[in-house]
Amino acid sequence: MDIENLKGDELDAYVRQWTDIRRKKAQKASGYLEAKGNGVIYAGTIVSNGIMQYEVMEDTEINGFGSVYIIAVDVGEIGNSDKDTVKEMITSNANIQSITNPKPIEGGTDEETDEALRERYYIRLQMPATSGNKAHYILWALECEGVGGAKATRDTIINNKVNLYICDDKGGTADSSIIKAVQEHIDPNKNGDGSGSAPIGAICEVFGADVKNISVTGSIEPDNTIYGAVVKENIKTAINKYLSQINFKKTELSYAKLLNISLGCAGVNDITDFKINNGYTNITCEETEIFNLSDFGMEVI
């Protein structure tokens, strides 16, 4: 019954027995289309970005231009789509000349992994949440789908206001739909009226984490057991995983740690001239920032 040995339903049951924590379910992405034409676009109409399909949720009258609400057919992060990508009408409609999404389709999240659920359980034990203390705001944020980390700080101007910064469950920047969901959960009116989880009188405003971009360069000497391109991807994946693990937990990125992670990846024999942001020193960030691998320039020699 060691929690480290439990998976799936057994892990869910164990965590429920000792806390009120539940595994976060996968969510469908949603957003709006801008449709051009004259007539009705009907509920059930299927549109696509070429990979993922989306369903129109209600009959909408289009007079020249109109806004149409859509939801991804399948659950998960795969349903998220960049702006101006949903342009294909799968269900034909002579009334509609063209469609596009002027804003990204967001909010799609995968089911919480065993590792993430176990981490939330540990956080609950290590950070007792009482009466709206700092730990409580972090735990409230982590209850929301798509949230992977949070940092609560006191506002420097308004005494009874908490500023809450969040990142997504991949350790990256949280999109607007996730930020909105956390705001609705904690203090939906941003006025401390007690209509959310936060106690009455406590104002909370939710923000996406600020980003500290880093670049990584260097020369990879492979051990020739696997293809060089795979070795390079292994290192990139390992670095991103580590960054997601330390976001909001560390404000200093260790040069030695990142080099050691890279050297330990499958297929690596040696690495030379390893640099972070063109240097050989640790990188620091503010407490409300997260590290982001914006440029990966390592090359196989």
N, C-alpha and C positions, 0 to 999 in steps of 0.2 A: 504493500500500500504506500510505498514511497511515491510522492507526487511526480518525481522525475521519471518514474517508470510507467506512468499512466498516459493513455492516449485516447482521443476520441470521446465516446460516450462515458467511459470510465473516468476520464479526467473531468468531464462536465459534472458528473455526479459527485465526485470528491469536492470540487470547488463549491458546488451548491450547498453541500453539507456544512461547510465552515464559513461561508460568506453569502452575500446576496448577489454575487457576480454571475452573470450569464454570458455564454459565448455570443459574440456579435455575429449576426447573420449577414449573408451576402445581400447586397442591395442593387437595384436596377438604376442605371443612369437615366436622367431625364433632362429635358430642356425644351426650347421653342424653335420652330421653323418660321421663316418668313416665306409665305406662299404668294405667288403672283398669278392672278387670273380673275375670273368672275363666275361665282357659283359656290357650291358647297363641297368642302372636302370632308369626307365622312369618317366617323369613328370606326376604327378597325382597319383603316388604310395603312398599308405597309410601305415605308420608305427605307432608304439604305444609304450608307456611306461607302458602299462597295465591299464591306466586310461584315458589318453588323447591321441587323435590321431593327427598325423602330416602329412602334404602333401609334397612330393618332388616337387620342383618348376620348375626343368628343366631336360631334358635328360642329363644323366651323364655317360660317358664311364668309366668303372672300369677295371683297369689292375693290378690285384693283390690287391691293395688298392686304394681307392679314397675318396675324400671329397664331400659330397652331402648336398646341402642347403635345409632346411625344414622349414615350417611355421605351427604353430598350426592351426587346423581346426576351433576351437572356440576361440573367443576373451576373453581376461581377464587374470588375474593373475594365474588362474588355469592351463594355458598352460606352465608356468615355470616348469622346471624339472632339477633335479640334474644330474651331469655327470654320465655316464655309466648306464643310466636307460632306454633309448630308444633302445630296443633290439628286438622288435617284428615286423615282417613283416606281415601286414594285407593283402596286395596285394602280392600274391605269385610271385616269380621270381626265376627260376632255376639257373640263372646266379649269384645270390648273395648268398654267404654262411652264412654271418653274418653281423650284423650292431651294432654299439654302438655310443653314443655321447661322445667324449673325453672331452668336455667342457659342462658346463650347458647350457640348453636352456633358454634364458632370454628375457626380454623386454615385457612380457605380463603384461598389467595393466588394472585394472577395470575403468569404467567410473567415473569421478570425482563426489563425493557426493555433495549434497546441502550444507552440512556443510563446506566442503573444498572450494567450489566455493565462498560461503559467506565470508569465512576467507580471501581469496585472494582479494576480493572486499574491505574489510576493510583495508588490508595491503596497497592497492593502495591509499586509501584515507589518511592513516596515514603516509605513506612514499612517499612523492612526488618524482617522478623519473625525473631527468633532466640531460641532457648532460653526461650520463655515470657516474653518481655519484654512491655511494655504494648501494643505494636503487634500482637503475636501474638494477644492476647485479643480485640482489636478485629476482626482478620481472621477469627478463628474464629467470632465472632458473625455477621459478614457472610456467612459461608458458608451460614448457615441460612436456609431459606425464610421470607419475611415480614419479615426484618430489614433496616432501611434505614439504621441508624446505631447506634453504640455508643460508650460512654465507660468506660474502665477506671480505677479508683481504688484506692489502697491502703486497707485497713481501718484505722481509727484505734485499734482495740483488739487485734485478732489480727494478729500480725506477718506471718504467711505467708498471709494471706487477701487475695484480690482481690474487690472489689465491682464487678460489671459491669452497667452500665445500658444498656438498649436502647430504640429506638423502632421502629415498623413501617416498611414500605417506602413509606408515604405521608407519613412524617414525624410520625405521631401516636403515641398510646400503644399499646404492644404488648399484645396480649391474652394470657391465661394460657397458651394452647396454644403460642404462639411463645416465651414465656419458658421454658416447660417444655422445648421442643425445644432451645433454646440451652443450658440447664442440662445436659441429657442429652449434648449434644455435647462440652461442655468438662469438666465435673466432676459426673457424674450423682449421686454420693453426697454431694456437698458436704463431702468429708473429705480431699481431696488424695491419694486412694489411687492416682491415675494411671490410672483406668479410662476416662477420657475423653481429650480432646486435651491438657489441661493436664499439665505434668510432675508426677511424683510428689512429694508434699510441699507442693504449692501448692493451697490451698483457694480455690475460686471460687464465689461465689453470684451469681445473675443476678436483676436486678430490672427492672421496667418503669420507664421514665424518669419522674421527677417532672415536673409540668406548671406552667408559668408562663402563666397565662391573660392574654390581652390583648383589649381591645375597641378597635374602630376606628370612628370617627364622622366625619362631614363632609358637605358639600353638593356634589353633582356637577352641573356644568353640561355637558350633552351637546352634541356638535357636530351633532346631528340627522341623522347618517348612518345610525344604527341605533337600534333601540328602547331607551328608557331602562332597561328591566328587563334587557336584554342587557348594556348598559354596566355596570350594577351588578354583574352576575354575573361579567363579565370582570375587574373589579377584585378581587372576592373570590377568584376562582380564582388570579389572579396573586399575591396576598398569601400565600395558602396554599402555593403553589409555592415562593415565596421562603423562607418559614418552614421548609419541609421541607429546603431546601438548606443552611440555616445551623445546623440543630439539631445540637448537640454540636460545632460548629465555631466558633460565636461565642456569647459570653455577654452581648453587648450588641446590642440591636435599635435600629438607627438610624432616628430619626424622618425625617430627610431622605431616606434611601434608600427607605423605605416610601412616602413621599409621591411621590417621583420614579417609583417603579414604578406607582403608581396613575395619575399623570398620563400615563404612557406607554401606557395601555391603549386599545384601539380604542374609538372613540366618545366619548372624553373631550376636552372643550374646556378646562375649568378645574375646579379643586377649591378650595373655600373652607372655612375653619374645620376643617381636618383635625386630628384629635386621636387620640392613642394613650393609652388608659387615662385619658381626660379631660384630657390635658395635651399639651404641645408639646415634650417632651423625650424623650431616648432611654430605653429600658427595659432593665434588666439582669436576668439570671437566674443561678442557681447553675450550676456546671459539670455537675451531674447532672440539670439541668432542660432541658426543651424548651419552646419557645414554641408556644402554641396559640391560634388565633383562636376565642375562645369567644363573641364577640358582634360582629356586623358590622352597624353601624347607619347606614351611609352612605345618603343619600337623594338622589334626582334632583330638581333644582329646575327 
